Amino acid sequence: MLIVLYIFGAVLIVWGIYRMKTDDGLFGKNRKSKNIFNLLLMGEASGLGQFLSGIVCIIIGIIAFVLK
């Protein structure tokens, strides 16, 4: 069951990186500020939100493995 969490986390990280590189933001002059504004406005739908959620999934998987 933990393998599913790792795979889902990896998919979210890759998808988040792709979205951060390709999405246009409403505000901001550079890509970093546009991604931060997208995260604040759209939440998980932004590339940065997906990237951070993927990292959290993998961390939770590691913690669950250690506690098991």
N, C-alpha and C positions, 0 to 999 in steps of 0.2 A: 504494500500500500504506500510505503514511503517513496517508492520509485515514481509513482504517479505525481507526487508532490514535487519531486526534483524535475521531472519532465515538464510539468506545467510551469514551474518557475523558470526553466530555461527558455521555454516558448515565449513567456511574457517578457523576458529580458531581450530576446532577439526581436520580437515584435515592437517593443518599446524603443529600441535603438533605431529600427527602421522608421517608425513614426516620428521620432525626434528629428531625423534627417530629412524627411519628406514633407511634413506638415508645415503649412504657413500659419503664423500666429496673427491675432488681431492687433496686438500691441507689441512694442519692443523693436529695438534697432538691430539686434543680432540674434542669432539662433538660440543662445542660452536664455536671454530674457523672454523671447517668444515662448519657449518651452515652459518657463516658470509661470508666465501669465496663463498659458493654456491649462496648466495643472490647477491653478487657482480657480479658473472659470469653469473648466469641464471636468476636473477631478480625474477619475480613473480613465476616462476616455482619451486623455492626453498621452503622448508617448512617454513623458517623464513619469507619469503615474503608473503606467504599465511596467516600466523598467524598475521602479522602486518596489512594486508589488511582486515582481519576479524575484528580486533579491530577498524580500521578506519571506516568500514561499520557501526558498532554499534554506534560509536561516532556520525557519520553523522545522523543516525536514531534518536538519542537522541536530537541532535540540531534541526532537522526538526520537531520533536514532540513539542519542546519548542517554536519554532517560529510559529507553527501552532496554 
